[in-house]
Amino acid sequence: MIRVSCLALFALGLTGSALAQAQNGNPVDPNARDLVLMSQWFAGEFDNEEQQWFENEPRSKTPPERKHERIHTMHTRIDAPALGPVVFYVEEYRDNDPAKIIRQRIVTITSNVPERTMRMEQGFLKDAKAAIGAQYAPEKLKGLKAEDVSFLPGCEVTWRRVGDQFEGAMTPKACQFGEGQDRRYSVHNLVLSETKFWREDRSFKVADDSLHVGFPTDEPHKLNRAKIFICEVTIQDEKRGQNPQKIEAVRLHSQGGQAWFKRADGREFGLRLRDKEYPYYDVRPDFLFFAVREKGTETSLSSSIHDVDSRRLGLNIGWMGAHCVREGYEFREPLDALVK
């Protein structure tokens, strides 16, 4: 009689399950795993508020011409089968002002099978104005067709896995555009990890390799991933308890995100959230800094310090209170999921 132990049957079950999962993708594509991981890391919001803070801090001694502008970028995965299986809408603004949009792109990411690289193309929407805000209203891009987007030949970015990050670059001088003496080429060097998105984005004249547009050196814009919190704010006037204002569903990101509110007397107050990686501390240098301040001032009326993995934030200064919850937090996680 043949005897098979329960442990052996369990092991066989695990093996079969693992094999089935491994066969879900393309069994001849060496980038199948990395394509999934890179798509997950590319999605989200990124901001270089920390870089700008450091460059403006007197101790850094950064000269004015070496200071980077503030950039916030949002990468939203969309369903656009006419363009490929992995497609993103990218919207970007500067100076911490969503009205100052500087970039809108449709990004596709594919495998360069059989090479151990991936290919990213960045297309221009023919009706970009109609797509503004599509990160919050994906129906604006529903039914997007290939003819709605234009791609420049030679401007593809090739990505490679390097340790625990991905590094991307264009083929040197391959991405060219313009005519005559105005003809120029693009340099687009990228680094993507689970928490960072660094980018060098410059153009040079073909005739003499002189800088046309972009930062004067190859130091990249160093954007950090932003955590998203949804807040509920209560504001009372000087006569507390009378006609309190209650504002719900306030969206606040952790890389210097701000949200402003006007009190009944006309004065404006706001929340600010910073995900600090403080370079001058060598003990507990990373923390969330949550503050309330009056518009036009840099001094916080009140603030609180939180762990970087916090799911809930709160402040109460008497006449104003705020309670924020990390986007996606359901309040019903088991204890072992909350305690690391």
N, C-alpha and C positions, 0 to 999 in steps of 0.2 A: 504494500500500500504506500502511495506517495503522500508524504506529509509536507505541507507548506505553512510556515509560520505566519502569524498575523503581521509581524514586522516585515517579512519579505513581501507580502501582498501590498502593504502600505508603501514600501519602497518602489515596487513596480508601478503602483498608482501614481506616485510622484513623478517617476521617470516618464510615464506616458503623458501626464499633464504637461510637463516641461517641454517634451518633444512636440506636442500639439501646439503649444504657444510659440515655440521657435519656428514652426512651419507656417504660422499665420502670415508672415511677411513673404518677401521674395527670397527664396532659398539660395539664389545666386548673386544677390546684391550684398556686397561687403559693407555697405553704408546703412543697411536697414535700421540697425539699432541707433546709430548716431543721428540719422535723419529724424527719428522720433524725439530723441533727447534735445537736439538743436531746435526743433520746432517748439518744444516746451519752453526752453530757455529764451527763445526769441520773443515769445508772446509776453505782453505786459507793458509797463510804463517805466521809463528811465529818465534820470535827471542828474545834471552835474552841479547841483547846488553846493555839495561838499567841496568840490574842486574850486568853485568860485569863492566860497568862504575862505578857504586856505590862501588863495592868491591875494585876497583883499586884507588878510590878517597881517599887521605890520611885521610880525616875526618872520614871515616868509620872505620878505624883501623882494617881492615879485615886481619887476618894472611894469609900467602901464601897458607897454606894447606886448607883453607876454601874458596878459590876463585874458582868459577865455570868456566868451559871452555865455550867458545862461541859456541852456537848451532843455526842453522837456519833450520827449518823444513817446508816442503811444503806438504799440504794435498789436493790432487786433486780427485774430484769425477769422477769415470769412469763408463762406461756402460759395466757391466760384469754379465749378467743375470744368467750365470751358477754358480755364486758364491753367488747371492742374490740380493735383490732390492737396498740395500744401500752399495756401495763398493767404497773404496778410494785407490789410489796409494799414498804412502808416500815415499818421498825422503828427506834425511837429510844430512847436511854437517856441518863441524866445522871450527873454526878459520876464519870465514868470507870468506872462499875459496870454491867455488862450486866444485872444483876438489877433495876436501877432503871428499868424501862421506862416511858416517859412518852408514847409515841405509837405507834400502829399504824394504818396507813391502806392502802387500796387506791387507787392513783392511776392515772387514765386521761388520756392526752394525745391530742388530735385536732386536725385542722386546722379553722380557721374560714373555709374557702373560701366566697366569693371574697375575703374580707378577708385582709390580710397579717398575721394574728394566729393564735395557737394557743390552745386551750382545755384547761385542766387541771381535773379534778374529783377531789376527795379524799373517798373513801367510808369509812364505819365498818363494820368486820366485825361481823356479828351474833354470831359466836363467836370473838372475838379471842384468847381464852386458848388455843384449840386451834391457832392459827396462830403462836404464839410460836416463834421460831427458824426460820421458814420460809425465811429467807435462806440457811440451810445445808441445809434439807430441803424443797425445793420440792414434794415429793409431798404435803405438808400442805395445799397449795392446789390440788391437782389436781382438775379438774372444778368449779372455782368457778363458781357461777351468779349471775345478776343479783340474784336474791332473797336471796343470802347477804350482800349489801352494801347499805347505805343511804347515800344522798347527800342533803345539805341543799340545797334550791333556793336560788339566789341566791349560793351560795358558790363559784362557779366562778372560777378564776384565768385572766385573759387575759394571754398572753405575747406580747411583741414583740421582734423582733431589733433591737438597738441597737449598732451597731458590731460588736465582737468578743464580745458577750455577749447574753444574753436577759434581759429585765426583765418581771416578772409582778406583777399586782395584781388585787384584787377590785374590783368596782364599788362605789364608796363607799356604805356603809350598806345594801348589798343583802343581805349575809349576816347575817340576824337569827335569834335563837333565844331561848328562855326566855319567861316569862309575867309580865304586870303590871310592877311596879317592877323586877323582875329581868330584864326583857327587855334584851338587849344585842346589839351587832353586832361583827363581826370585822374586823380590819385585817390583811391578809396580803400584805406586799410582799416580793418575791423578786428576787434577782439570781443568774444562773447563767452561769458561763464554763467553760472547759476545766479550770480548776484551783480555782475558788471556788464556794461556794454560800452566799449571804448571805440572811438571813431576818429580817424584822420580823413578829412574830406576837403580836398583842395584841387584847384585847376591851374594849369600852367600853359603858357603860350608855346605852340609847337616850334615857332621860328627860333627862339633863343632860350627856351626852358625857364623863362622868368615867371615868377608867381603872378597869377591873374586874379584869383579870388581864393580867400581862405586865410588860415592862421599863418603867421610868418615862419614858424618852425614846424617840424613834424610831430611835436608833442600833441597827442590826441585830446579831444574832449572826453573826459572821464566820467561817464554817466553810471550812476548806481541804480539798481532796481528799486522801485518805489512800492511800498506796502500801501494798500488802500483801506481806509476806514470809513464807515458810514456813521454819521453823528446825529444826535438829537440835541438841540440847543434851546434853553429857556432863558428869556431876557425879561426883566421887570424894570419899570421906571423907578424913580426915587421913592415913590410911595409903594413899597413892596406889597405884593399880594393883589394889586389892582391891575387888571388888564395885562397879564403876562403874555408875552409873545412866545409861541412855541414853533420852532422851525425843525422839520424832520427831513430825513434823507439827505443830509449835507455830506457831500463827498469830499474827503480830505486825504491827500497822499502824503507819504512820510518823508519825501525829499524836499523839505521846505514848502510844503503845500499850505495854502492860506484860504480862509473863508471869512467874509466880512458881513457884518450885520449892523443895521441902523436902529438905534434906540429911539424911543418916542420923542426925546428931546433933540434929535437930530445928530447926536454924536455917534461915530462909528467905531465899533469894536470888532476884533477878529480873533480867530483861532489860528495857531501856527504849529506845525508838526515837523520836527527835524529828526532824521535817523542818523545820529552822529557817529562818526568814526574819528574820534578826537586824536589828532596826531601827537599832541604834546603830553598825553597821559600814557603811562606804562602800566597802570592798574585800572581795570574796568573801563577801558577807553570807549567802548561801544554802548550806546544807550539811546532811547527815544526821549526827546525833549518836547514836551507839550506845554503850550503857553497861550495866554490871552493878553492882548495889548490893544491900546487905542490907536486908531489910524493916524499916521503922521509922526508916531513916536517909535523908538527902538527899544524902550524899556518895557519889560513885561510887567503887567499888573499882578499876575500870578503864574506859576509854572509848576510842573511836576515831572519827575524823572521815572522812566519805566524801562523794564527789560526789553531788549530788542525783539523778543518773541512774544511780547504781550498781545493778547487778543482783545483786551478792553482797556480803555483810557477814560479818565474822568477829571473834571475840575469843577469847583464850586467856589465862587467869590461873593456869595450872598445874593446879589441882584442878577447874577448870570451863572448858569450852570451848563456843563456840556458832558455828554456821555457818548463815547465812540466805541464801535465794535468793528473788529477786523472783518473785512468782506469775506464771506464764506463761512464765518464762525456760526455754528448752529445752536450753541448753548447746551447741547446734549452729548458732548464728547465723554467717553468713559474716563475714569480717573487716570488710568495708565497712559492715555493719550495727552493728558494735560501736564503730567509730571514727567520730565525728561531726566 
